[in-house]
Amino acid sequence: MKYNFDEIVNRRGTYSLKWDGAELIKQFGITERYDEDTIPLFTADMDLPVPQPLIDALHKTVDHRIFGYSVFPEEYYEAIQHWFKKRHNWDIKKEHIVYSPGTVHALNVAVKAFTQSGDGIIIQRPVYPPFTGVIEENGRVVVNNALKADEAGYYSIDFEDFEEKAKDEHTKMFILCNPHNPTGRIFKEDELKRLADICYRHDVLIVADEIHGDLIRKDQTFYPMAKVAEQTGHILTLTAINKTFNTAGLHCTNVIVTDTDRMATFATEMGMQLGSPFTIAALIAVYNEGEEWLEQLKDYLDDMMDYVKNFFAEHMPEVKVRIPEGTYVLWLDFSGYGLPPEEIHDRIYNKANVVLEDGSMFGEEGTQYQRICIPSPRPLIQEALERIAREFEDISGKQKA
């Protein structure tokens, strides 16, 4: 069937974090202004309708009228295996899969299971803020192997710095984000092999967050690290339907652990986790019948990326925009305006009344940046961009003059 992603679905009054969570959003320090006219584009979920097979599966679950404790049937594991084999040519064994009610929850479990207080954990800033949270809140130490951007906004890994930090006796873990959030890099096969090899030689465990792995541009290829690495026992892979199919509220992450002892350690720390019947039905439906929807979504996102890039080129050329290789976020460089980050924030969040995410939340490397999540109907994105552009007209005009 043909999906209409331009349709605006009103999410207010549906318990939506981004549309109904004004007080919590202010509490997080994301914005000072949030009212009925706010356009929120800060959090990584979609304002787009999900696949029809998913809706049908959830209706069937509702119609049963009983929502008791549930177990994971063979169909659940078979659906995971089918998806990753077909999409990424990755063979996954059932005994290597463990369920988690969320990706950040799985990160917390991994940190607690495999590191001790005071241990160092490598991350690559600018990076998804909860990576820092799960390290510091558990009494571990952030070891930053910052990604390096060139003039075109293309980020690369500083491998010499990475190895120096990996071989430190206090470094015990590396949390990889691939595709990388917020820069959008999809790391190449040789990059992943090199990272995996360095960590294997220095006994550093890798937790690979790959939950954006299906959200890639049409001309790109995503490689699961555990598929391309020569040694995989030191790699835990986080996968999820949440980002791909807009099901964050259904809490469905799956962790792939190939080493038997590490699987036992991780599962013990995780404890017994039972998915809801909605979670189970959702995963089976989308992995078995959601591919047509995903291909249409990727076309829509590719077009939206082009639209946003062209909008900034025409109306706010001071903002550098690079179309990411993966994810549905854009990492916007506002440094061309020469404004302090506080003023950039004020013009966007308070005056334009559009909520993005300040780049400083991703590390000091993001100070002049804003992250925007674009999987919303184009009319909504257009309105948000036009509002932002109006608030920068005075500066753009002066610079052009």
C-alpha positions as CSV (number, residue, x, y, z in Angstrom):
1,M,0.0,0.0,0.0
2,K,1.0,3.6,-0.5
3,Y,1.6,5.6,2.7
4,N,0.9,9.3,3.0
5,F,3.7,10.7,5.2
6,D,2.6,14.3,4.5
7,E,-0.5,13.7,6.6
8,I,-0.4,15.6,9.8
9,V,-1.5,13.5,12.8
10,N,-2.4,15.5,15.9
11,R,-0.4,13.9,18.7
12,R,-1.4,16.3,21.4
13,G,-3.4,14.6,24.2
14,T,-1.8,11.2,23.4
15,Y,0.8,11.2,26.2
16,S,3.5,12.2,23.7
17,L,6.7,13.3,25.3
18,K,7.5,15.8,22.6
19,W,4.0,17.2,22.3
20,D,2.5,16.8,25.8
21,G,5.6,16.8,28.0
22,A,6.1,20.6,28.4
23,E,7.0,20.5,32.1
24,L,9.4,17.6,31.7
25,I,11.0,19.2,28.7
26,K,11.6,22.4,30.6
27,Q,12.9,20.4,33.6
28,F,15.4,18.8,31.3
29,G,16.6,22.3,30.4
30,I,15.9,21.8,26.7
31,T,13.8,25.0,26.4
32,E,12.3,27.8,28.4
33,R,9.3,28.3,26.2
34,Y,6.8,25.6,25.5
35,D,3.2,26.2,24.7
36,E,0.4,25.2,22.3
37,D,2.2,26.9,19.4
38,T,5.5,25.1,19.9
39,I,6.9,22.9,17.2
40,P,9.0,20.2,18.9
41,L,11.7,18.6,16.7
42,F,14.1,17.6,19.4
43,T,13.4,14.0,20.2
44,A,14.1,11.0,17.9
45,D,10.7,9.7,17.3
46,M,8.5,10.2,14.2
47,D,5.3,12.2,13.7
48,L,4.5,9.7,10.9
49,P,2.0,6.8,10.8
50,V,3.4,3.3,11.4
51,P,3.1,0.3,9.0
52,Q,-0.4,-1.1,8.5
53,P,0.7,-4.6,9.4
54,L,1.8,-3.2,12.8
55,I,-1.6,-1.6,13.4
56,D,-3.3,-4.8,12.4
57,A,-1.2,-6.8,14.8
58,L,-1.9,-4.4,17.7
59,H,-5.6,-4.4,17.0
60,K,-5.6,-8.2,17.1
61,T,-3.8,-8.1,20.4
62,V,-6.4,-5.6,21.8
63,D,-9.3,-7.7,20.5
64,H,-8.1,-10.6,22.5
65,R,-9.0,-8.5,25.6
66,I,-6.4,-10.1,28.0
67,F,-3.0,-8.6,28.5
68,G,-1.2,-10.9,31.0
69,Y,2.4,-11.9,31.4
70,S,3.9,-12.9,28.1
71,V,6.7,-15.1,26.9
72,F,8.8,-14.7,23.7
73,P,7.7,-17.3,21.2
74,E,9.9,-18.9,18.5
75,E,8.3,-16.5,16.0
76,Y,9.9,-13.6,17.9
77,Y,13.4,-14.9,17.5
78,E,12.8,-16.1,13.9
79,A,11.6,-12.6,12.9
80,I,14.8,-11.0,14.3
81,Q,17.0,-13.6,12.5
82,H,15.0,-13.2,9.2
83,W,15.3,-9.4,9.3
84,F,19.0,-9.2,9.9
85,K,19.9,-11.9,7.5
86,K,17.8,-10.3,4.7
87,R,18.7,-6.7,5.4
88,H,22.3,-7.0,6.5
89,N,23.4,-10.6,5.6
90,W,24.1,-11.2,9.3
91,D,23.4,-14.6,10.8
92,I,22.3,-14.4,14.5
93,K,21.7,-17.4,16.7
94,K,18.7,-17.5,19.0
95,E,20.8,-18.2,22.0
96,H,22.7,-14.9,21.4
97,I,19.6,-12.7,21.7
98,V,18.4,-11.2,25.0
99,Y,15.5,-8.8,25.4
100,S,15.8,-5.4,27.0
101,P,12.9,-2.9,27.6
102,G,15.1,-0.1,26.2
103,T,18.4,0.8,24.7
104,V,19.5,3.2,27.5
105,H,18.5,0.5,30.0
106,A,20.7,-2.0,28.2
107,L,23.6,0.4,28.3
108,N,23.2,0.8,32.0
109,V,23.1,-2.9,32.5
110,A,26.2,-3.4,30.4
111,V,28.1,-0.7,32.3
112,K,27.2,-2.3,35.6
113,A,27.8,-5.8,34.5
114,F,31.3,-5.4,33.0
115,T,32.9,-2.4,34.6
116,Q,33.7,-1.1,38.1
117,S,33.5,2.3,39.7
118,G,36.3,4.4,38.4
119,D,36.8,2.5,35.2
120,G,37.2,4.4,32.0
121,I,34.7,4.1,29.1
122,I,35.4,5.5,25.7
123,I,32.8,7.5,23.8
124,Q,33.1,9.6,20.6
125,R,31.7,13.1,21.1
126,P,29.7,14.9,19.9
127,V,27.5,12.0,20.8
128,Y,24.0,11.1,22.1
129,P,23.9,12.6,25.7
130,P,22.7,9.4,27.5
131,F,26.1,7.9,26.7
132,T,27.6,10.4,29.1
133,G,24.8,9.8,31.6
134,V,25.1,6.1,31.9
135,I,28.9,6.5,32.5
136,E,28.9,9.3,35.0
137,E,25.7,8.3,36.9
138,N,27.3,4.8,37.5
139,G,30.5,6.3,38.9
140,R,32.6,5.5,35.8
141,V,34.9,7.9,33.9
142,V,34.2,9.4,30.4
143,V,37.1,8.9,28.1
144,N,36.5,11.1,25.0
145,N,37.9,10.0,21.6
146,A,36.4,13.0,19.9
147,L,35.4,12.7,16.2
148,K,37.1,15.2,13.9
149,A,35.2,17.3,11.4
150,D,36.7,18.6,8.2
151,E,35.6,21.8,6.5
152,A,32.8,20.0,4.7
153,G,31.4,18.7,8.0
154,Y,32.5,15.1,7.5
155,Y,33.5,13.4,10.7
156,S,36.3,10.8,11.0
157,I,37.9,8.8,13.8
158,D,41.2,9.7,15.4
159,F,42.6,6.2,15.6
160,E,45.9,7.1,17.2
161,D,44.1,8.8,20.0
162,F,41.6,5.9,20.3
163,E,44.4,3.4,20.7
164,E,46.2,5.5,23.2
165,K,43.1,5.6,25.3
166,A,42.1,1.9,24.7
167,K,45.5,0.6,26.0
168,D,45.2,2.5,29.3
169,E,44.8,-0.1,32.0
170,H,41.8,1.8,33.4
171,T,39.8,1.7,30.1
172,K,37.4,-1.2,30.1
173,M,34.7,-0.4,27.6
174,F,33.9,1.4,24.4
175,I,30.4,2.5,23.5
176,L,30.1,2.8,19.8
177,C,27.2,4.7,18.1
178,N,26.8,3.5,14.5
179,P,25.2,5.1,12.6
180,H,26.5,7.9,14.7
181,N,24.1,10.3,16.4
182,P,24.2,13.2,15.8
183,T,26.8,13.4,13.0
184,G,25.1,10.8,10.8
185,R,28.3,8.9,10.0
186,I,28.0,5.3,9.0
187,F,31.4,3.8,9.8
188,K,33.0,1.9,7.0
189,E,33.9,-1.8,7.2
190,D,37.6,-1.1,7.6
191,E,37.0,1.5,10.3
192,L,34.8,-1.0,12.3
193,K,37.4,-3.8,11.9
194,R,40.2,-1.5,13.1
195,L,38.2,-0.4,16.1
196,A,37.2,-4.0,17.0
197,D,40.8,-5.1,16.6
198,I,42.2,-2.4,18.8
199,C,39.7,-3.2,21.5
200,Y,40.3,-6.9,21.3
201,R,44.1,-6.5,21.7
202,H,43.6,-4.2,24.7
203,D,40.8,-6.2,26.3
204,V,38.2,-3.4,25.9
205,L,34.6,-4.5,25.7
206,I,32.6,-2.9,22.9
207,V,28.9,-2.0,23.3
208,A,27.7,-1.2,19.8
209,D,24.5,0.9,19.7
210,E,23.2,0.2,16.2
211,I,19.6,1.1,16.6
212,H,19.6,3.5,13.6
213,G,21.1,0.8,11.4
214,D,18.0,0.6,9.1
215,L,17.7,4.3,8.7
216,I,20.3,5.0,6.1
217,R,20.4,6.9,2.8
218,K,19.6,4.9,-0.4
219,D,23.2,5.1,-1.6
220,Q,24.8,3.8,1.7
221,T,25.5,0.4,3.2
222,F,25.4,-0.3,6.9
223,Y,27.7,-2.9,8.4
224,P,26.9,-4.4,11.9
225,M,30.2,-4.4,13.7
226,A,29.8,-8.0,15.0
227,K,29.3,-9.1,11.4
228,V,32.6,-7.7,10.0
229,A,34.9,-8.1,13.0
230,E,37.3,-11.0,13.1
231,Q,36.7,-11.5,16.8
232,T,33.1,-11.0,18.1
233,G,33.2,-12.3,21.7
234,H,34.0,-8.8,23.1
235,I,31.1,-7.1,21.2
236,L,27.6,-6.5,22.5
237,T,25.2,-5.2,19.9
238,L,22.1,-3.2,20.6
239,T,19.4,-3.5,18.1
240,A,15.8,-2.2,18.2
241,I,12.6,-1.7,16.2
242,N,12.1,1.6,18.0
243,K,13.8,4.0,15.6
244,T,13.1,2.1,12.4
245,F,9.4,1.7,12.9
246,N,8.5,4.5,15.3
247,T,7.7,2.2,18.2
248,A,9.7,3.8,21.1
249,G,6.6,3.6,23.3
250,L,6.5,-0.2,23.0
251,H,10.0,-0.6,24.6
252,C,11.7,-3.2,22.4
253,T,15.5,-3.5,22.3
254,N,17.3,-6.8,21.6
255,V,21.0,-7.3,22.6
256,I,23.2,-9.7,20.7
257,V,26.0,-11.3,22.7
258,T,28.0,-14.1,21.1
259,D,30.3,-15.0,24.0
260,T,28.6,-17.5,26.3
261,D,30.1,-16.2,29.6
262,R,29.4,-12.6,28.8
263,M,25.9,-13.5,27.8
264,A,25.4,-15.2,31.2
265,T,26.9,-12.1,33.0
266,F,24.8,-9.7,31.1
267,A,21.5,-11.7,31.4
268,T,22.1,-12.0,35.2
269,E,22.5,-8.3,35.6
270,M,19.5,-7.7,33.3
271,G,17.3,-10.0,35.4
272,M,14.0,-11.4,34.2
273,Q,12.4,-9.0,31.6
274,L,9.1,-9.9,30.1
275,G,7.9,-8.1,27.0
276,S,4.3,-7.1,26.8
277,P,2.0,-8.9,24.3
278,F,2.0,-5.6,22.3
279,T,5.8,-5.5,22.1
280,I,6.0,-9.1,20.9
281,A,3.3,-8.7,18.3
282,A,4.8,-5.5,17.1
283,L,8.3,-6.9,16.5
284,I,6.9,-10.0,14.7
285,A,4.7,-7.8,12.5
286,V,7.3,-5.2,11.5
287,Y,10.2,-7.5,10.9
288,N,8.1,-9.9,8.8
289,E,5.9,-7.4,7.0
290,G,7.3,-3.9,7.5
291,E,9.8,-3.7,4.7
292,E,7.6,-2.1,2.1
293,W,6.8,0.7,4.6
294,L,10.5,1.2,5.4
295,E,11.5,1.6,1.8
296,Q,8.8,4.3,1.3
297,L,9.9,6.0,4.6
298,K,13.6,6.0,3.4
299,D,12.5,7.7,0.1
300,Y,10.5,10.3,2.1
301,L,13.5,10.9,4.5
302,D,15.9,11.3,1.5
303,D,13.6,13.8,-0.1
304,M,13.2,15.6,3.3
305,M,17.0,15.8,3.7
306,D,17.3,17.4,0.3
307,Y,14.5,19.8,1.1
308,V,16.1,20.9,4.4
309,K,19.5,21.3,2.9
310,N,18.2,23.4,0.0
311,F,16.1,25.5,2.4
312,F,19.1,26.5,4.4
313,A,21.2,27.1,1.3
314,E,18.6,29.5,0.0
315,H,17.4,31.2,3.1
316,M,20.2,30.8,5.7
317,P,23.4,30.0,3.8
318,E,25.4,30.8,6.9
319,V,24.3,27.5,8.3
320,K,26.4,24.6,7.2
321,V,24.3,21.4,6.5
322,R,25.6,18.1,5.4
323,I,23.2,15.3,4.6
324,P,24.0,12.4,6.9
325,E,24.8,8.9,5.7
326,G,22.4,7.5,8.3
327,T,19.8,8.4,11.0
328,Y,17.0,10.9,10.5
329,V,18.8,13.8,12.3
330,L,20.6,16.7,10.8
331,W,23.6,18.3,12.6
332,L,23.3,22.0,11.8
333,D,26.4,24.2,12.1
334,F,25.5,27.8,13.1
335,S,29.0,29.0,13.6
336,G,28.9,31.1,10.4
337,Y,26.7,33.7,12.2
338,G,29.4,34.4,14.8
339,L,26.8,34.5,17.5
340,P,27.1,33.1,21.1
341,P,25.3,29.8,21.5
342,E,22.9,31.5,24.0
343,E,21.7,33.9,21.3
344,I,21.3,31.1,18.7
345,H,19.2,29.2,21.3
346,D,17.1,32.2,22.1
347,R,16.3,33.0,18.5
348,I,15.2,29.4,17.7
349,Y,13.6,28.2,20.9
350,N,12.0,31.3,22.4
351,K,11.4,33.6,19.5
352,A,10.7,31.1,16.7
353,N,9.1,28.7,19.2
354,V,10.8,25.7,17.6
355,V,12.5,23.2,19.9
356,L,15.6,21.5,18.6
357,E,18.5,20.3,20.7
358,D,21.5,22.4,21.6
359,G,24.7,20.9,20.3
360,S,26.4,21.5,23.7
361,M,24.3,18.7,25.1
362,F,26.3,16.3,22.9
363,G,29.7,17.6,24.2
364,E,31.7,20.7,23.9
365,E,32.4,19.8,20.3
366,G,28.8,20.7,19.5
367,T,28.8,24.2,21.0
368,Q,27.9,26.0,17.8
369,Y,25.5,23.2,16.5
370,Q,21.8,22.4,16.7
371,R,20.4,18.9,16.2
372,I,17.0,18.7,14.3
373,C,15.0,15.5,14.0
374,I,13.1,15.6,10.7
375,P,10.8,12.6,10.5
376,S,7.7,14.7,10.5
377,P,5.3,15.7,7.7
378,R,6.9,18.2,5.3
379,P,4.3,21.0,6.1
380,L,5.4,20.9,9.7
381,I,9.1,21.0,8.9
382,Q,8.5,23.8,6.4
383,E,6.7,25.9,9.0
384,A,9.5,25.3,11.6
385,L,12.2,26.3,9.1
386,E,10.4,29.4,8.0
387,R,10.0,30.5,11.6
388,I,13.7,30.0,12.3
389,A,14.7,31.8,9.1
390,R,12.6,34.8,10.0
391,E,14.5,35.2,13.3
392,F,17.8,35.3,11.5
393,E,16.9,37.6,8.7
394,D,18.4,40.7,10.3
395,I,21.8,39.0,10.5
396,S,21.6,37.4,7.1
397,G,20.8,40.7,5.5
398,K,23.7,42.5,7.2
399,Q,26.2,39.8,6.2
400,K,24.9,39.8,2.5
401,A,25.2,43.6,2.4
